[in-house]
Amino acid sequence: MLPVVLLGLPAGALADIVDRRKLLIAVDVAQAIIVETLGLLVWLNRVTPHVLLIFTFLVGTGSALIAPSWQAIVPSLVPRQDLQAAISLNSVGINISRAVGPALAGIIIGVLGLAAPFWINAVTTMGVIAVLLWWRSATSSASHLPPERFHSALRVGWRHARNNRHLTATLMRAAGFFVFASAYWALLPLVARDQIASGPRLYGLLLGTIGVGAVAGAFLLPRLKALLGPDRLVAAASAGTALALVLFGSAHSPGVGLAAALIAGMSWIAVLAPLNVSAQVALPVWVKGRGLAIFATILFGAMTLGSAFWGQFAKLTSLPVAHFLAAAGALAAIPLLARWKLQTGAAVDLTPSMHWPAPIVSDEMEADRGPVQVVIEYEIGPEDREAFLAALHAFKSERLRDGAYDWDVYEDAAEPARMVETFLVASWLEHQRQHERVTSADQELQARLTQFHRGVSPPLVRHLIAARPNPKV
């Protein structure tokens, strides 16, 4: 999980600025080679703890680099009306494989030997690469601007996430759930070995049962979501996770452990699928990879920190106490996180509006010149002052989401009716990108804002670019 935390945002930036299909193919080829090499070392009995850690980190690095691209291509595969179902199905597939995979590997090891799962994984990855070579996206970018630079893409993506309230709500709900749900994943081997006094066979069976629960939950998801909605569904599944934690803490027989695993699997997918949908629908296309990478970083970061904490806590106290405290935390988080609503971005039209007119310039502008200060002048009646300022401050997040790094509004001391909005963008090219990032929802908000304007229509817009002395003169 560590590479996902360390490389999440850089991987998301790559997903947004390079060809996602080519990135997926290249990393999948590298991963197949890494896993094949590890399988060979296992077969030759050359694996030491350090070798295992190195290869685990390399495989995790590959997964971190392609995870945002896998998630971000989903909208290009299906029509918009099927997007939520496709996102849910994608999330279900990923998490069922994560739960079923270890159990399946245990069976393969028993039949074919310890190296077999690595070789089978490498071979089946070739099938994935073949599909990617065959597939061509039906959608293409209409932008004629050059790709973003890597460091700039990182800054802009992080700024967008901080000012996207729909994504922020999803991140809060994810962090509040996974830090407690990580407890049973981290402690499950100890429950199987020490608390139930069994061994690897039971551990594999518990993992397989979590997978069965996830599959069962996946079939129930559409009906449960229609009945409860995403917020109440996640709350109910969080309560189910708390119940599973109590059962794991109380388990001294395989039957109780398996019941806990079944409930845990169903609850896990019932939380993760709505959260994944919520993150997807909160993001416009141009920043989708970076936004989903931040979501994955929060998810796996909470899992990583939670696993370390619950393991240490169980060492200091006991396995039952750690499970019971995690269950109490999961329950307490339900009302505390209720204010952060999920999937609110689904009702927002994030398609580019392209309604901003091209800026007027006296001469051809160098793309990297900047910073650029955009100044917009409004004439506002005294009776509309407070309503206008409230609407304009609500528009602040749009400016910052789309590339501005500073924003403010000023009132003319000599003419109080004149309000001046300003925001700064790093370069002329970045401001051109702003023109392509404004959405239809932003256009509606801007139209309501300009209704307050009483002067010449539309409001006067100026573009001021930083002036520097020419060293050659």
C-alpha positions in Angstrom: 0.0 0.0 0.0 2.9 2.4 0.6 3.6 3.1 -3.1 -0.1 4.1 -3.6 0.3 6.6 -0.8 3.7 7.9 -2.0 2.9 7.9 -5.8 -0.8 8.4 -5.9 -0.9 12.1 -7.0 2.1 11.8 -9.4 0.4 8.7 -11.0 -2.9 10.7 -11.3 -1.0 13.6 -13.0 0.5 11.1 -15.5 -3.0 9.7 -16.1 -4.2 13.2 -17.1 -1.2 14.4 -19.2 -0.2 11.2 -21.1 -2.0 8.7 -23.2 -3.7 6.5 -20.6 -3.8 3.4 -22.9 -0.1 3.6 -23.6 0.7 4.1 -19.9 -1.4 1.0 -19.0 0.3 -1.1 -21.6 3.8 -0.1 -20.5 3.3 -0.6 -16.8 1.5 -3.9 -17.3 4.4 -5.2 -19.3 6.8 -4.1 -16.6 4.6 -5.7 -13.9 4.4 -9.0 -15.8 8.3 -9.1 -16.0 8.6 -8.3 -12.3 6.1 -11.0 -11.2 7.6 -13.5 -13.6 11.1 -12.8 -12.1 9.7 -13.2 -8.6 8.1 -16.5 -9.6 11.5 -17.7 -10.9 13.2 -16.7 -7.6 10.5 -18.6 -5.6 11.0 -21.6 -7.8 14.8 -21.5 -7.3 14.2 -21.0 -3.5 16.2 -17.7 -3.6 13.7 -15.5 -1.9 14.8 -13.8 1.3 12.7 -11.4 3.4 14.5 -8.4 1.8 13.9 -9.8 -1.7 10.3 -10.3 -0.9 9.9 -6.7 0.4 11.7 -5.3 -2.7 9.5 -7.1 -5.1 6.3 -6.4 -3.1 7.2 -2.7 -3.3 7.9 -2.9 -7.1 4.6 -4.6 -7.7 2.8 -2.0 -5.5 4.6 0.8 -7.5 3.2 -0.6 -10.7 -0.3 -0.8 -9.3 0.0 2.7 -8.0 1.1 4.0 -11.4 -1.9 2.5 -13.3 -4.7 2.6 -10.8 -5.8 6.2 -11.6 -5.7 5.4 -15.4 -7.8 2.3 -14.9 -10.4 4.3 -13.0 -10.3 7.3 -15.3 -11.0 5.3 -18.5 -14.4 4.1 -17.3 -16.4 7.1 -18.5 -15.0 6.6 -22.0 -16.3 3.0 -22.1 -20.0 3.6 -21.5 -22.7 6.3 -22.2 -23.3 8.9 -19.5 -26.6 7.3 -18.4 -24.8 4.0 -17.6 -21.8 5.7 -15.9 -22.8 5.1 -12.3 -23.6 1.4 -12.9 -20.3 1.0 -14.8 -18.3 2.7 -11.9 -20.0 0.4 -9.4 -19.3 -2.7 -11.5 -15.7 -1.6 -11.9 -15.3 -1.1 -8.1 -17.0 -4.4 -7.4 -14.7 -6.2 -9.8 -11.5 -4.7 -8.3 -12.5 -5.4 -4.7 -13.9 -8.9 -5.3 -10.6 -9.8 -6.9 -8.7 -8.3 -4.0 -10.7 -10.5 -1.6 -10.9 -13.7 -3.7 -7.3 -13.5 -5.0 -5.5 -14.7 -1.9 -7.8 -17.6 -1.3 -7.5 -18.6 -5.0 -3.7 -18.4 -4.7 -3.8 -20.7 -1.7 -5.6 -23.3 -3.7 -3.2 -23.0 -6.6 -0.2 -23.3 -4.3 -1.6 -26.5 -2.8 -2.1 -28.0 -6.3 0.8 -26.6 -8.4 3.3 -25.3 -5.9 4.4 -22.0 -4.4 5.7 -20.4 -7.7 2.6 -21.2 -9.7 0.5 -18.1 -8.8 3.2 -15.7 -9.9 3.6 -17.4 -13.3 -0.2 -17.6 -13.8 -0.5 -13.9 -12.8 2.2 -12.9 -15.4 0.6 -15.0 -18.2 -2.9 -13.6 -17.5 -1.5 -10.1 -17.5 -0.6 -10.7 -21.2 -4.3 -11.1 -21.8 -4.9 -7.7 -20.3 -2.2 -6.2 -22.5 -3.7 -7.8 -25.6 -7.1 -6.2 -24.8 -5.5 -2.8 -24.3 -3.7 -3.2 -27.7 -7.0 -3.9 -29.3 -9.1 -1.2 -27.6 -9.4 2.3 -28.9 -11.2 5.0 -27.0 -14.2 6.4 -28.7 -13.7 9.8 -27.1 -10.9 12.2 -27.8 -9.8 15.5 -26.3 -10.9 18.6 -28.2 -8.0 20.6 -26.8 -5.3 21.9 -29.1 -3.1 23.1 -26.2 0.1 21.2 -25.3 -0.1 18.8 -22.4 0.4 20.1 -18.9 3.9 20.0 -17.4 4.2 17.4 -14.7 4.9 19.7 -11.8 2.3 22.2 -12.8 -0.2 19.3 -13.2 0.5 18.2 -9.6 -0.1 21.7 -8.2 -3.2 22.3 -10.2 -4.6 18.9 -9.3 -4.1 19.3 -5.6 -5.6 22.8 -5.7 -8.7 21.4 -7.6 -9.2 18.7 -5.0 -9.0 21.2 -2.1 -11.7 23.4 -3.7 -14.0 20.6 -4.9 -16.6 20.3 -2.2 -18.1 17.2 -3.8 -14.8 15.4 -3.7 -13.9 16.7 -0.3 -17.1 15.1 1.1 -16.1 11.8 -0.4 -12.6 12.0 1.0 -13.9 12.7 4.5 -16.3 9.8 4.4 -13.6 7.5 3.1 -11.0 8.5 5.7 -13.6 8.1 8.5 -14.5 4.6 7.5 -11.3 3.0 6.4 -9.2 3.9 9.4 -11.5 1.7 11.5 -12.4 -1.0 8.9 -8.6 -1.6 8.4 -8.6 -3.3 11.8 -10.0 -6.6 10.7 -7.8 -6.8 7.6 -4.7 -6.1 9.7 -5.6 -8.5 12.5 -7.2 -11.3 10.5 -4.1 -13.6 10.4 -3.8 -13.3 14.2 -7.5 -14.0 14.7 -7.1 -17.2 12.7 -3.8 -18.3 14.3 -4.1 -17.2 17.9 -7.7 -16.4 18.8 -9.4 -19.3 17.0 -6.2 -21.4 17.3 -6.1 -22.6 13.7 -3.7 -21.8 10.8 -3.2 -20.8 7.2 -6.1 -23.0 5.9 -8.6 -21.1 8.1 -7.0 -17.8 7.2 -7.5 -18.5 3.5 -11.0 -19.6 4.1 -11.8 -16.4 6.0 -10.4 -14.4 3.1 -12.5 -16.4 0.6 -15.6 -15.8 2.7 -15.0 -12.1 2.6 -14.9 -12.4 -1.1 -18.1 -14.4 -1.1 -19.7 -11.7 1.0 -18.5 -9.1 -1.5 -20.0 -11.0 -4.4 -23.3 -11.3 -2.5 -23.2 -7.6 -1.6 -22.5 -6.7 -5.2 -25.7 -8.4 -6.4 -27.7 -6.6 -3.7 -26.1 -3.2 -4.3 -28.6 -1.8 -6.9 -31.6 -2.7 -4.9 -30.1 -1.4 -1.6 -29.0 1.9 -3.2 -32.5 2.4 -4.7 -34.0 1.8 -1.3 -31.6 3.7 0.9 -29.7 6.1 -1.3 -25.8 6.4 -1.1 -25.6 8.1 2.3 -27.9 5.8 4.3 -26.4 2.8 2.5 -22.9 3.7 3.6 -24.1 4.4 7.1 -25.8 0.9 7.2 -22.7 -0.8 5.8 -20.6 1.0 8.4 -22.8 -0.4 11.1 -22.4 -3.8 9.5 -18.6 -3.4 9.6 -18.9 -2.6 13.3 -20.9 -5.8 13.8 -18.3 -7.8 11.9 -15.5 -6.3 14.1 -17.4 -7.3 17.2 -17.8 -10.9 15.9 -14.1 -11.1 15.0 -13.2 -9.9 18.5 -15.5 -12.5 20.0 -14.6 -15.4 17.6 -13.2 -18.5 19.3 -14.6 -20.9 16.7 -14.4 -21.0 12.9 -18.2 -20.6 12.6 -18.2 -17.2 14.3 -15.1 -16.1 12.3 -16.8 -17.1 9.0 -20.0 -15.3 9.9 -18.0 -12.2 10.7 -16.1 -12.5 7.4 -19.3 -12.8 5.4 -20.8 -9.7 7.0 -17.5 -7.8 6.5 -17.3 -8.6 2.8 -20.9 -7.5 2.2 -20.3 -4.3 4.2 -17.0 -3.6 2.5 -18.4 -3.5 -1.0 -21.5 -1.6 0.1 -19.2 1.2 1.3 -16.6 1.2 -1.3 -18.8 1.1 -4.4 -20.8 4.3 -3.5 -17.6 6.1 -2.4 -16.0 5.2 -5.7 -19.0 6.5 -7.7 -19.1 9.6 -5.6 -15.4 10.4 -6.4 -15.9 9.7 -10.1 -19.0 11.9 -10.6 -17.3 14.8 -8.6 -14.5 15.2 -11.2 -14.4 16.7 -14.7 -12.5 14.8 -17.3 -9.4 17.0 -17.4 -8.5 16.3 -13.7 -10.2 12.9 -13.2 -6.9 10.9 -12.9 -5.5 13.3 -10.3 -8.8 13.4 -8.3 -9.1 9.6 -8.3 -5.5 9.3 -7.3 -6.1 11.5 -4.3 -9.1 9.4 -3.4 -6.9 6.3 -3.6 -4.2 7.9 -1.5 -6.7 8.8 1.2 -8.2 5.2 1.1 -4.9 3.4 1.3 -3.3 6.0 3.6 -6.1 5.4 6.1 -5.8 1.6 5.6 -2.0 1.8 6.1 -2.1 4.1 9.2 -5.0 2.2 10.6 -3.3 -1.2 10.1 -0.2 0.0 11.9 -2.2 1.5 14.7 -4.5 -1.5 15.3 -1.6 -3.9 15.2 0.3 -1.9 17.8 -2.9 -1.4 19.9 -3.6 -5.2 19.8 0.0 -5.8 21.0 -0.4 -3.5 23.9 -3.9 -4.7 24.9 -5.4 -7.8 23.2 -7.1 -8.8 19.9 -10.7 -8.6 21.3 -10.1 -5.1 22.8 -8.7 -3.8 19.5 -11.6 -5.1 17.5 -14.2 -3.8 20.0 -12.6 -0.3 20.0 -12.5 -0.2 16.2 -16.2 -1.2 16.2 -17.0 1.6 18.6 -15.0 4.1 16.4 -16.9 2.9 13.2 -20.2 3.5 14.9 -19.2 6.9 16.3 -18.1 8.0 12.9 -21.5 7.5 11.4 -23.2 10.6 12.9 -20.0 12.6 12.9 -19.6 12.2 9.1 -23.3 12.6 8.2 -22.9 16.2 7.1 -20.6 15.1 4.3 -23.1 14.0 1.6 -22.1 11.5 -1.1 -22.7 11.6 -4.9 -23.8 15.3 -4.9 -21.7 15.8 -8.0 -23.9 13.5 -10.0 -26.5 16.3 -10.4 -23.8 18.7 -11.6 -23.1 19.1 -15.4 -19.3 19.0 -15.7 -19.1 19.1 -19.5 -17.0 21.9 -20.8 -19.1 25.0 -21.7 -16.5 26.7 -23.8 -18.5 30.0 -23.3 -15.6 32.3 -22.3 -14.6 34.5 -25.2 -11.0 34.5 -26.4 -9.0 37.2 -24.6 -8.0 40.2 -26.7 -4.3 40.7 -27.1 -2.3 43.3 -29.0 0.4 40.8 -30.1 1.1 37.1 -30.0 1.6 36.1 -26.4 4.3 33.7 -25.3 2.7 30.6 -23.7 4.9 30.6 -20.6 4.6 34.3 -19.7 3.1 35.0 -16.4 1.7 35.3 -13.9 -1.5 36.5 -15.4 -3.9 38.7 -13.4 -7.5 38.5 -14.6 -9.6 41.6 -13.5 -13.4 41.7 -13.9 -15.3 44.9 -13.1 -18.9 44.8 -11.9 -21.3 47.7 -11.4 -23.5 46.8 -8.4 -26.5 48.6 -6.9 -26.2 49.3 -3.1 -29.3 47.1 -2.4 -27.6 44.1 -4.1 -24.2 44.5 -2.5 -24.5 41.7 0.1 -26.3 39.2 -2.2 -23.7 39.9 -4.9 -20.7 39.4 -2.6 -22.2 36.2 -1.3 -22.7 34.9 -4.9 -19.2 36.0 -5.9 -17.5 34.3 -2.9 -19.4 31.1 -3.9 -17.8 31.5 -7.3 -14.3 31.7 -5.7 -13.9 27.9 -5.6 -14.6 27.7 -9.3 -11.7 30.0 -10.1 -9.3 28.0 -7.8 -10.5 24.6 -9.1 -9.8 25.5 -12.7 -6.2 26.8 -12.2 -6.1 30.1 -10.3 -3.8 30.2 -7.3 -5.1 33.4 -5.7 -8.4 35.2 -5.7 -10.0 38.2 -4.1 -12.6 40.9 -4.6 -12.2 44.7 -4.0 -14.5 47.6 -3.6 -13.6 51.0 -5.2 -13.2 53.5 -2.4 -14.2 56.4 -4.7 -17.1 54.6 -6.4 -18.6 51.9 -4.0 -20.8 50.6 -6.8 -17.7 49.3 -8.6 -16.7 45.8 -7.5 -13.5 44.3 -8.9 -12.8 40.6 -8.9 -9.3 39.5 -9.5 -7.5 36.1 -9.7 -4.0 35.0 -10.6 -3.0 32.2 -12.9 0.6 31.0 -13.3 1.0 31.6 -17.1 -0.8 32.6 -20.2 -1.0 29.0 -21.3 -2.6 28.0 -18.0 -5.2 30.7 -18.4 -6.0 29.3 -21.9 -6.5 26.0 -20.2 -9.0 27.7 -17.8 -11.1 28.6 -20.8 -11.4 24.9 -21.6 -12.1 23.8 -18.0 -15.1 26.0 -17.3 -18.2 23.7 -17.1 -21.8 24.1 -17.9 -22.6 24.2 -14.2 -20.1 27.1 -13.9 -21.8 28.9 -16.8 -25.1 28.8 -15.0 -23.5 30.2 -11.8 -21.8 32.9 -13.8 -25.1 33.9 -15.4 -26.8 34.3 -12.0 -23.8 36.3 -10.9 -23.9 38.8 -13.8 -27.6 39.4 -13.2 -26.4 41.8 -10.5 -24.3 43.8 -12.9 -25.9 47.1 -13.9 -23.2 48.5 -16.1 -22.2 47.8 -19.7 -23.0 44.2 -20.4 -21.1 41.9 -20.0 -18.8 43.0 -17.2 -15.5 44.4 -18.3 -12.7 41.8 -18.3 -9.0 42.8 -18.4 -6.0 40.5 -18.7 -2.8 41.9 -17.1 0.4 40.0 -17.6 3.5 40.4 -15.5 5.9 42.9 -17.1 9.7 42.2 -16.8 12.5 44.3 -18.1 14.2 42.9 -21.2 17.8 42.2 -20.2 18.9 42.6 -23.9 17.8 46.2 -23.9 
